Amino acid sequence: MDFITLAKKRYSVRAYKDKKVEKEKLEAILEVAQIAPTAHNSQPQRIKVVVLDEELLKVDECTSCRFGAPLVFLICYDKDINWKRSFDGKISGEVDASIITTHMMLAAADLGLGSCWVMYFDPEKTKTLFSLPDNIEPVAFLPVGYAKEDAQPSVSHSKRNAVEQMLI
């Protein structure tokens, strides 16, 4: 399938089957995260793969948005190695983590999996429960799995502003 078709087909899945994601698919998603671009190629992304039941319960303590997914990626960045813009000191870590997450979402869709970008989480609880060091900043959870048969895009999924509205 071509890219535009894939991008249009992908939606935020909020109901997953109780079926594990195959190791090969998990590894393919991580490879996409590895090769995704980052500012100045600093590669600050740090990813926690969550598949064990006890760790999935930790995700549930941090957010109500796991939706039963059997696999969750916790996408973070290392504050010590992310690139800084010289003009104003703006750091690239959150943008880099967002690029990685987008690539992972689209890779999951290409592999026949659903995903949902989750920014609705308690960052302090996440840092504590997953024992993240001070230099590791969580940006998103990415639940991944096989969508239930009755899973549907949200009603607002296909509502898009005209191209002209996004141009400045």
N, C-alpha and C positions, 0 to 999 in steps of 0.2 A: 504494500500500500504506500502511496506517496505521502510526503510529509503533511501537506495541507489536509488530506483526508484523515490522517492519524490525529492531527491536532483538533479537527472538528469532531471526530468520533469520541475522543477522550472526555470523560466527565468525572466529577468527584463522586466516588462510590461510597455510600454510607450504609451498606449491608453486604457482609461477606459470608461465603460458604465456610463451613468448618472443614477446610481442606488445606493441608500444608502446601506451601510454595516449594517447588522442587529446587534442590541445591543449585542446579545449572542456571535456573532463572535468577535466583538470588545473586549468584556470582556474576551473571551478565549485567544486572542492574548496578552492582558495585563497580564493574569495569567501566560502565558509562560514567559513573561519578568520578572515577579516577582520571578519565581523559577529558572531562569537561573543562572549559577554560576558566581561569581565575586571573585576577588582576596581577600583572607582572609575573605570572606563573608562580605565585607564592604558595599555592596549594594548601591553604589553611584549613580545608575541610577535614572534619573529624566526624566519623559516623559510628554510632552504636547500633549494632544489629540485635534486635530484640525478638526472640522466637520462643524462649523458654516460658512456660506458664507463669512461674513466679515473677519473671521480669515483665511479662505482659500485664500482670496485676499492678505492677508499679506504674506502668503507662496509664492504667485506668485511674490511679490515684492522682495523676498529674493532669489528666484531661478526660472529659466525657466523650471524646471524639475518636475512639479507636474503632467503633462500629463492628466489633467482633473480628477484626482482621487477625490472621494468624502470624503475621510478620509486620513489624514496625521498625522503621529506620528512625533513629534520633539523629537529626542533622545538626551539627555544631560547627564552630570554627575556633581556631586557636588564636587568641588575642595577641599572643607573643610573636606570631610570624606573619600576620596578615599585612598586606601592603598599605602604606599610608600615602595619600596624595600630598605632595609638597606644598601646594598653595594654601591649604587650610587644615591639613592634618586629618582629613576624613579617612576613616579606615574602610577597607574593602571587605572585611569578613562577612558581614551580613549579606552583601550583594553576592559574593562568591558562593556562600551557602545556598542562596536562592537560585543561582545558576545551576548548581549541583542538583538541587531538589527538582528543578524543572526537568533537567535531563533524565533524572531517575523516574519521574512520573511518566514521561513520554516513552522511556524504555519499557517500563512496566506495561503500558498500553500496547506497545508493539509486541510484547510477549503474551498478550491475551489476559493480562492481569488488570485489576482495578486498583486505584489509589485515591487518596484524598490528602491534600496539603492541609496540615493542621497547625495553625498558629495559636489556637485557643488552648493554652496550657499555662500552668503555674511554673515559671522559670526557676524560682528558688526551690520549690519542692522537687522539681526535675533534677536540679544540681545535687540536692541532698540524696534523693533516693537512688540516683545512678552514680553517686560518688564522683561527680565531675570535679576535677581540679579547678582552681580559681581562674586559670587561663583559658578554660574551655567554656564557650558561650553557646547555649542551646538556641536554635533558631526555629526549628520546626520538627514536628513528628510527621512521618509519612507512613500511614497504614497501607499495607499492600496485601492483596490476595485475590481470590476468584470471587467475582461479584455474584451475589445470589441471583436467581432467575428473575425475581421481581424487583431487583434494584433498578432505579431509574434516575436520570439526571434531575436536579432540582428544577422547579418551575422557572427559575430565573436563568438557567444555564444557557439557553439560546438567545436571551435578550442581549443585544449588543448595540452600542451606539454606532452611528454612521462613522465611517472612516474620517470624514471631514471634522467630526467633533473631537477627534483625538489629535488633530493637527494644530500646531500653533504657528 
